[in-house]
Amino acid sequence: MNEALLAPTSTGAAPPALTLGTPRFRDSRLADLARAQGDAAAWQAALAHGSAAQAAAGASGDFAVGITSIAGRTFLAVDRFAIRTLCWRVINGTLHFAERADDLAALPPRAEIDPQAIFDYLYFHVIPSPRTVFQGVQRMPPAHYALFENGQLTVAPYWVPEFREPASAAFEPLAAEFRQRVQQAVATQLDGSKPACFLSGGTDSSTVAGMTKQLAGRAATYSIGFEAEGYDEMQFARIAAQRFGTEHHEYYVTPDDLVRSIPAVAAHFDQPFGNSSVLPAYYCAKMAREDGVTKLLAGDGGDELYGGNARYAKQRVFGFYDNVPRLLRHGLLEPLLVKTPLGALPLARKGRSYVEQAKVPLPDRMQMYNLLLRLDPRQVFMPDFLARVDEADPLRQQRAVWQQVSGDASALNLMLAYDWRYTLAEADLPKVRGSTALAGVAVGYPFLDQGLLDFSLTLASEYKLKGQKLRWFFKEALRGFLPDEILAKKKQGFGLPFGVWANRHEGLKRFATDSLQSLAGRGIVQPAFIDSLLKERLPEHPGYYGEMVWILMMLEQWLRAQPPR
């Protein structure tokens, strides 16, 4: 435990401070002060000359700060995407803060596990902020600040996305500006060490790799493959590496690697974490570290800022239903397809499914395929455990985030902002942050640069998703720079064939079975559900049900690593 980071706030003592990351202060005087005396001095000055919200909003880049002023006010903040993380806990009227939730949970009295957080974990596969797995320990949401003064804690956003649709948009000038901003963003992340990047073979990582080579004159790229049909993208990584002339490195993850590394990866996180691509990301970072790399650049953010996920196109199709006249919808289509046997006929089933989904508003509609809800929480959890949680809370969280966006944003931009929270801040960035930290490598995210964020906020929705063409502008702006094969490929990334392997590999099957059977004895999940999941569902649909096996296995492995309570 890092005692220096856990010092309580107290007037009269040296103010405790925690400053992480590389904040970039917009005020030149603060920037000069940070260079001369350190970030803590700049934050103190920012707080002395403005409000807590203004101090946080005046910085960009990746940062987490916890600092107590001489007057005794404690200020906490994290960057717009929570690239850096910060947690807090109030004990007997005293605020404590630290980077990790488990450090705060260990303070007396030791915090207990929160049943609601376990429910959230199975719902989201992560535990979204501000909740953590520990009762009374909170995590700062992205783009939020907190102020603790006179025993009162205020937590609020200092920034919310504000999208502005342009009146007109000429492609060529925008494309030139975009390419320049990408180049600047990559240049900002290069720190003089060996230039190196993750390379999945997708558009984002390939762009970062190409720009790195262009700027630094060399680039080392690191890719992960799998000996499993439909999961391996190594051919695209090789195309990008050859196109840009990078120093390319590959590693094929095996089921034995998972058995060997899952306990360490699960234990490394400060709470249960269920994003299965964390294992390949770890092996990729580990390979780079063994090659002498101290910092890797990652491509995270391109899809979420510029419209690259398939669900954006899918939800646009459902959005067309809103344009159908109300009388036709409620007077004919819904009664006919949903409320009569006609909707069950083979030719009408797709129509009924479309109407049933389209009539559900966003963001609720995006959870209609939620794995936990499909399995039914009452069939998954023990009754006593389920009685201690609020099953409706996850959807309330999502609705609140959905409604936070300011201005008259399009449905697409609302989905993007939603994903900045739930896909980036709560899942993908912690995955990369945790896997690289475990491997001993720093990480940078060029696509989350403030300049690229600002640019995306003013880019027309139709440029992000043109008809059903995902991230149209991004791809067209980089056509000629990126290989055509990569521009045309479907999104995949470092997807892990866990379910397939768990069926075929005896060692991994035993490991997963032992983990889930042990979890069944903790009073959380029904033993009958575990038995059915392992013996029936996983063999029938390994790709689908393997995800539930994975998140339960990682939960058990994390719990095993915790000190006794």
Disulfide bonds with the S-S distance in Angstrom:
none
